[in-house]
Each structure stands twice: as C-alpha cells, then as structure tokens.
Amino acid sequence: MTKIIIYGAGNIYMSMRKQLNNNYRILAFIEDNPARIGSYIDGYKIISFNDITSFDYDLVFNATSQYENIKKKLINVGIEENKIKNLLDYDKTISNENGSEILLNYENIKISCMSFFDRCAINEVFEEGIYKFQHFKNKIIIVDIGMHIGSASLFFANMPNVQKIYAYEPFNNTYKKALYNFDLNPELKNKIIPNNYGLGDISKELTLEYSQKFSSSMSTIEEKNFDFKNKHINDDNFMKTNIKIKDIANELNELTKNDDDFKNCGIIIKIDCEGYEKKIFNRLNDSKLLEKIDGFIVETHSTDDSNFITKILNDNKFICFNTGMKNYNCGMLYAANTAIYSY
C-alpha cells in the first residue's frame, strides 16, 4: 500500500478521510504551526517539515487550497517534486475546472454539488454529523445563521420535531444555490424560510469580496474578508458584492412577536458565520435574549472566541459541550439552557 504524508488536516482532508484511509497508508501529517507539532489527528502524529526525512514515504499530499505555495515549501526542505501531489486532483467525483454538477443523496435529501468545497461543507453536515442533537425532544424552530448552500437547513427540516427553519445567507450567489437545493427537496422546502441577508450585532450594508469557489469561507467581517482575498490572491474568481446584515436582536424580537408557533416551540440557533459569532453573542447577551433560547449549535473559529462564548452561556445558565478545535481553525460548541431543560 502506498505510504503517504499529508500536509493539512482541514476540510479537504476530512472530506476525503475515508477514501484516503481505504487506499493509502497514512504515516503522519505535516504542520508548520509549532503549537500543533507533536499532537495527533485521527491517531496520526503531526510533524514539522524537518521531521519528514525520518519517514520512509512514497508521496506527500497537499490537503490545502494553497498547492503552489505548499509545493515550494516542500521542495525547499528537500522533498522531490515528483513525490508531491495535490489531494484535490485525486477527487474524481467533482470537476473544479468545468463546474459540472453532481447530485448527492443523503437520507433521501438531494444536494447539488458544484465544487470540491461545496462537498466539504455538505460532508460536515451529513457525514461528520456536526449538527445532530439529542436533548431537545419537543417541537423546535431552528434559526440557521450562515445558511450557505442550505445543507444544514435541509438536515434540520428532515427531523420530524423541527417545525420550521428561519435561514439567513447574506451572499446572493450562495443564497441562490441554497434555493436550488431547496427546490430539489419539495417535501422539505415548505419548512424553510430563507432570507437573503445575514444576522449580526448591528444592521448595516457592506461591499465585500466574494468567491464562488470558496463560498463556504466567506466572512462578513471586513478585515477577515480582505485577508482571505489576499491569501488567495492567485485565484481570479473574486468579485465585489453587496450584502446586508440585520440586527439579530431586532430580528428575533420580530419573529417571536409575529409567528405564533414560537409560543409552542423551543428555539435552537445554529451559527456558522466565519468569525462573526463573538459579536452575535455579545448582542444576544446585551439584549437579554439568551433566556428565550433553548439551545445553540455553533461553529467557532478560534479558541479565544470559543472560551468567550462559553463564558457568556455559562453565566446565563447554559450547559456547554465544546469539542475544541476540530481542524486548523474550527471547533463545535453545543449548549442547552438549563433554566428550560433539566439534566
């Protein structure tokens, strides 16, 4: 079996984890962050660039979107160019070049997939199961902040105790992809109320960079958006786009006032908005709305933000379970309101 070392253990690796483990013998992961060297991913040790010479390997796979930059780094430490491969080239199910569509089917839910990065986001929901929750047995309304292409909203809509989903996606092209996926699932579509704007700490309009290819990584925080564009400066698929953000406190107050279903349902808020989570929780805390929320499912994007959010929730009588950082910069935080649910 071909022996490989992998640079990167983020979404690209996670989406191909089964395929890689079935077809290759993984020896280790490479990481240039000193804080992560010596730890383990899926039982495999993270090593530094310099440690690679101590391994008897056949190939080194790049599992990031920065192939050319990583290849130069690897060559500079003495790795032969013909042994360096781009993991994206080994995914034969999706063509990133011609934009061909494939339809994935999970538990009778159809999802349109137009790129490898779409598939990464879909796999998080349906294969890694990051949005599964067991504690809430009553009728539920989901508020899906960061709808993306609609995977999580469809996942929730398939649950019998979920009555409806209010979903929010500020980037128009991504929003249209979500609507297309909802149309593929007419039996679930009626549960979902999509909105083409984001939720945040204040209402505002912004002009940001947008990439169809990297739609799952688009942040509504201006400096993060700018930094991401610069990081991928060699990609020519960025364009300017106008988005709207609405105040989450005003939105929730309007929903609970105008939708009578909220009187008989628990409220679960799912948040995945590429670093905006801390500001959202600040606003929810300041507006005294946390006591009305039954639970949260949050993708966090730094340890500091995760700790900050956990403290706010603990101070408001939530019990929290934090997975820690599951790859380079993401972790999952689950929380339930103990003032409403007893354990």
C-alpha positions as CSV (number, residue, x, y, z in Angstrom):
1,M,0.0,0.0,0.0
2,T,1.3,3.5,-0.9
3,K,2.7,5.3,2.1
4,I,1.8,8.9,2.3
5,I,2.3,12.0,4.5
6,I,-0.3,14.7,4.4
7,Y,0.1,18.5,4.6
8,G,-3.1,19.8,6.2
9,A,-5.9,18.3,8.2
10,G,-8.7,20.7,7.5
11,N,-11.9,20.3,5.5
12,I,-10.2,18.9,2.4
13,Y,-8.7,16.0,4.4
14,M,-11.8,15.5,6.4
15,S,-14.0,15.2,3.3
16,M,-11.7,12.5,1.8
17,R,-10.7,10.8,5.1
18,K,-12.5,7.5,4.3
19,Q,-11.1,7.4,0.8
20,L,-7.6,8.1,2.0
21,N,-7.6,5.5,4.8
22,N,-9.0,2.9,2.5
23,N,-6.5,3.4,-0.3
24,Y,-3.3,4.6,1.4
25,R,-1.2,4.1,4.5
26,I,-1.0,7.4,6.3
27,L,2.2,7.9,8.1
28,A,1.9,11.4,9.5
29,F,0.7,14.9,9.0
30,I,2.9,18.0,8.4
31,E,2.2,21.2,10.1
32,D,4.2,24.4,10.3
33,N,2.4,25.7,13.3
34,P,4.8,24.9,16.3
35,A,1.8,24.8,18.7
36,R,0.3,21.8,16.9
37,I,3.5,19.7,16.3
38,G,3.5,16.6,18.4
39,S,-0.3,16.3,18.7
40,Y,-2.4,13.8,16.8
41,I,-5.1,13.8,14.2
42,D,-7.1,10.5,13.7
43,G,-4.3,8.8,15.5
44,Y,-1.5,10.1,13.2
45,K,1.2,12.3,14.6
46,I,1.7,15.9,13.4
47,I,5.3,16.5,12.5
48,S,7.3,19.5,11.3
49,F,8.8,19.9,7.8
50,N,12.2,19.0,9.0
51,D,11.0,15.7,10.5
52,I,9.8,14.3,7.2
53,T,13.3,13.0,6.3
54,S,12.9,10.4,9.1
55,F,10.0,8.7,7.3
56,D,10.0,6.2,4.5
57,Y,7.2,7.6,2.4
58,D,6.1,7.3,-1.2
59,L,4.1,10.5,-1.6
60,V,3.3,13.8,0.1
61,F,-0.3,15.0,-0.4
62,N,-1.2,18.7,-0.1
63,A,-4.6,18.9,1.5
64,T,-5.0,22.7,1.4
65,S,-6.2,25.1,-1.3
66,Q,-2.7,26.6,-1.4
67,Y,-1.0,23.9,-3.6
68,E,1.7,26.0,-5.3
69,N,2.8,27.7,-2.1
70,I,3.0,24.4,-0.2
71,K,4.8,22.7,-3.0
72,K,7.5,25.4,-2.9
73,K,7.9,24.9,0.8
74,L,8.2,21.1,0.5
75,I,10.8,21.4,-2.3
76,N,12.8,23.8,-0.2
77,V,13.2,21.2,2.6
78,G,14.4,18.6,0.1
79,I,11.2,16.8,-1.0
80,E,11.4,15.6,-4.6
81,E,8.8,17.4,-6.8
82,N,7.6,14.2,-8.3
83,K,6.6,13.0,-4.9
84,I,4.4,16.0,-4.2
85,K,0.7,15.6,-5.2
86,N,-2.3,17.8,-4.8
87,L,-5.1,16.0,-3.0
88,L,-7.8,17.9,-4.9
89,D,-6.6,16.2,-8.1
90,Y,-7.4,12.8,-6.6
91,D,-11.1,13.6,-6.1
92,K,-12.6,12.2,-9.3
93,T,-16.3,12.8,-8.3
94,I,-16.2,16.6,-9.0
95,S,-14.6,18.7,-11.7
96,N,-13.5,22.0,-10.3
97,E,-12.5,23.2,-13.8
98,N,-15.7,22.9,-15.8
99,G,-18.2,23.5,-12.9
100,S,-20.1,20.3,-13.6
101,E,-22.8,19.4,-11.2
102,I,-23.3,16.2,-9.3
103,L,-26.3,15.4,-7.1
104,L,-25.5,13.8,-3.7
105,N,-28.2,11.9,-1.8
106,Y,-28.2,11.6,2.0
107,E,-31.1,10.0,3.8
108,N,-33.3,10.9,0.7
109,I,-32.1,14.5,0.8
110,K,-30.8,15.7,-2.5
111,I,-27.9,18.2,-2.5
112,S,-26.4,19.8,-5.6
113,C,-22.6,20.0,-5.5
114,M,-20.7,22.3,-7.9
115,S,-17.3,22.2,-6.4
116,F,-15.0,20.3,-4.0
117,F,-15.5,23.0,-1.4
118,D,-19.3,22.6,-1.6
119,R,-18.7,18.9,-0.9
120,C,-16.6,19.8,2.2
121,A,-19.5,21.8,3.6
122,I,-22.0,19.0,2.8
123,N,-19.8,16.3,4.4
124,E,-19.6,18.3,7.6
125,V,-23.4,18.1,8.0
126,F,-24.2,14.7,6.7
127,E,-21.1,12.6,7.3
128,E,-19.5,14.2,10.3
129,G,-22.9,14.9,11.8
130,I,-21.9,18.1,13.4
131,Y,-25.5,19.4,13.8
132,K,-27.0,16.3,15.4
133,F,-28.6,17.0,18.8
134,Q,-30.4,14.6,21.2
135,H,-31.6,16.6,24.2
136,F,-34.5,18.5,22.6
137,K,-37.5,16.2,22.2
138,N,-40.2,18.9,21.9
139,K,-41.3,20.8,18.9
140,I,-38.4,23.1,17.7
141,I,-37.9,26.1,15.5
142,I,-34.4,26.4,14.1
143,V,-32.7,29.8,13.4
144,D,-30.0,29.0,10.8
145,I,-27.4,31.8,10.8
146,G,-25.0,31.1,7.9
147,M,-27.3,29.1,5.7
148,H,-24.6,28.7,2.9
149,I,-26.0,26.3,0.2
150,G,-28.7,25.0,2.5
151,S,-27.2,21.7,3.7
152,A,-27.9,22.3,7.4
153,S,-31.4,23.7,6.8
154,L,-32.3,20.6,4.9
155,F,-30.7,18.4,7.5
156,F,-32.9,20.0,10.2
157,A,-36.0,20.0,8.0
158,N,-35.8,16.2,7.8
159,M,-36.2,16.0,11.6
160,P,-39.9,15.3,12.5
161,N,-39.8,17.5,15.6
162,V,-38.5,20.5,13.7
163,Q,-41.5,22.6,12.7
164,K,-39.7,25.3,10.6
165,I,-36.3,26.8,9.9
166,Y,-35.6,30.5,9.5
167,A,-32.4,30.6,7.5
168,Y,-30.1,33.5,6.7
169,E,-27.4,33.9,4.0
170,P,-26.0,37.3,3.0
171,F,-24.1,36.4,-0.2
172,N,-26.5,36.4,-3.1
173,N,-24.9,33.8,-5.3
174,T,-24.7,31.3,-2.4
175,Y,-28.3,32.1,-1.4
176,K,-29.4,31.2,-5.0
177,K,-27.6,27.8,-4.7
178,A,-29.5,27.2,-1.4
179,L,-32.8,28.0,-3.1
180,Y,-31.9,25.5,-5.9
181,N,-31.2,22.8,-3.3
182,F,-34.5,23.5,-1.5
183,D,-36.3,23.1,-4.9
184,L,-34.7,19.6,-5.2
185,N,-36.5,18.7,-1.9
186,P,-40.1,19.9,-2.3
187,E,-41.3,17.7,0.7
188,L,-38.9,19.7,3.0
189,K,-38.8,23.0,1.3
190,N,-42.0,24.3,2.9
191,K,-40.4,24.1,6.3
192,I,-37.6,26.5,5.4
193,I,-38.0,30.3,5.3
194,P,-34.9,31.6,3.6
195,N,-33.6,35.2,3.9
196,N,-31.0,36.9,1.7
197,Y,-29.3,38.8,4.5
198,G,-27.1,38.0,7.5
199,L,-27.6,38.5,11.2
200,G,-25.2,40.3,13.3
201,D,-24.7,42.8,16.2
202,I,-25.9,45.8,14.1
203,S,-27.8,46.5,10.9
204,K,-25.5,47.6,8.0
205,E,-24.7,47.2,4.4
206,L,-21.3,46.2,3.1
207,T,-19.4,45.7,-0.1
208,L,-17.2,42.7,0.2
209,E,-15.1,40.3,-1.9
210,Y,-16.9,37.1,-2.9
211,S,-15.6,33.9,-4.4
212,Q,-18.0,31.2,-5.7
213,K,-15.2,28.6,-5.3
214,F,-14.6,29.5,-1.6
215,S,-18.2,30.3,-0.8
216,S,-18.1,28.3,2.5
217,S,-15.2,30.6,3.8
218,M,-16.7,34.0,3.0
219,S,-16.8,36.2,6.1
220,T,-18.9,39.3,6.7
221,I,-16.1,40.7,8.9
222,E,-14.4,43.2,6.6
223,E,-10.8,42.6,7.7
224,K,-11.3,38.8,7.6
225,N,-12.8,39.1,4.1
226,F,-9.9,41.2,2.9
227,D,-7.3,38.9,4.5
228,F,-8.9,35.8,2.8
229,K,-8.8,37.5,-0.6
230,N,-5.1,38.4,-0.2
231,K,-4.3,34.8,0.9
232,H,-5.9,33.5,-2.3
233,I,-4.6,36.4,-4.5
234,N,-3.7,34.0,-7.3
235,D,-7.3,33.0,-7.7
236,D,-9.0,35.1,-10.3
237,N,-12.6,34.3,-9.3
238,F,-13.2,37.0,-6.7
239,M,-15.7,39.8,-7.3
240,K,-17.2,42.7,-5.4
241,T,-20.7,42.0,-4.0
242,N,-23.1,44.0,-1.8
243,I,-24.6,42.3,1.3
244,K,-27.0,43.3,4.1
245,I,-26.7,42.5,7.8
246,K,-29.6,42.9,10.2
247,D,-29.5,43.3,14.0
248,I,-30.1,39.8,15.4
249,A,-31.9,41.2,18.5
250,N,-34.4,43.1,16.3
251,E,-34.9,40.0,14.1
252,L,-35.6,37.6,16.9
253,N,-38.0,40.1,18.6
254,E,-39.9,40.5,15.3
255,L,-40.0,36.7,14.8
256,T,-41.3,35.8,18.2
257,K,-43.8,38.6,18.1
258,N,-45.3,37.8,14.7
259,D,-45.0,34.0,14.5
260,D,-47.4,32.3,16.9
261,D,-45.5,29.0,16.5
262,F,-42.8,30.3,18.8
263,K,-45.2,30.1,21.7
264,N,-45.3,26.3,21.4
265,C,-41.8,25.5,20.2
266,G,-38.3,25.6,21.6
267,I,-35.8,27.7,19.8
268,I,-32.4,26.3,18.6
269,I,-30.0,28.7,17.0
270,K,-27.3,27.3,14.7
271,I,-24.5,29.7,13.9
272,D,-21.7,29.3,11.4
273,C,-20.7,32.7,10.1
274,E,-16.9,32.6,9.7
275,G,-15.8,34.5,12.8
276,Y,-18.8,36.8,13.5
277,E,-20.0,34.5,16.3
278,K,-18.5,36.5,19.2
279,K,-20.3,39.7,18.1
280,I,-23.6,37.9,17.8
281,F,-23.3,36.5,21.3
282,N,-22.3,39.9,22.7
283,R,-25.5,41.3,21.1
284,L,-27.7,38.5,22.4
285,N,-26.3,38.9,25.9
286,D,-26.7,42.7,26.0
287,S,-30.3,42.5,24.7
288,K,-31.3,39.9,27.4
289,L,-32.5,37.5,24.7
290,L,-30.5,34.4,25.8
291,E,-33.1,33.4,28.3
292,K,-35.5,32.9,25.5
293,I,-33.2,30.5,23.6
294,D,-33.4,26.7,24.3
295,G,-30.0,25.8,22.8
296,F,-27.2,26.6,20.4
297,I,-25.1,24.8,17.9
298,V,-22.1,26.9,17.0
299,E,-19.0,26.5,14.8
300,T,-16.3,28.5,16.5
301,H,-13.3,29.9,14.7
302,S,-10.7,30.4,17.4
303,T,-10.1,29.1,20.9
304,D,-10.4,32.7,22.3
305,D,-13.8,33.1,20.7
306,S,-14.9,29.7,21.9
307,N,-13.9,30.5,25.5
308,F,-15.6,33.9,25.3
309,I,-18.9,32.4,24.1
310,T,-18.8,29.6,26.6
311,K,-18.4,32.1,29.5
312,I,-21.4,34.1,28.3
313,L,-23.5,31.0,28.0
314,N,-22.4,29.6,31.4
315,D,-23.2,33.0,33.0
316,N,-26.7,32.6,31.5
317,K,-27.3,29.1,32.9
318,F,-26.4,27.2,29.8
319,I,-24.6,23.9,30.0
320,C,-22.0,23.7,27.2
321,F,-20.1,21.0,25.4
322,N,-17.1,22.2,23.5
323,T,-15.3,19.9,21.0
324,G,-12.2,22.1,20.8
325,M,-10.6,22.9,17.5
326,K,-11.5,20.0,15.2
327,N,-9.1,21.2,12.5
328,Y,-6.9,24.2,11.9
329,N,-9.4,26.9,13.0
330,C,-12.8,25.4,13.7
331,G,-14.5,23.7,16.6
332,M,-18.1,22.9,17.6
333,L,-19.9,24.3,20.6
334,Y,-23.2,22.8,21.8
335,A,-25.3,24.5,24.5
336,A,-28.6,23.9,26.3
337,N,-30.5,26.3,28.6
338,T,-30.7,24.6,32.0
339,A,-33.4,27.1,33.0
340,I,-35.6,25.4,30.5
341,Y,-34.3,21.9,30.4
342,S,-33.2,19.9,33.5
343,Y,-30.4,17.2,33.2
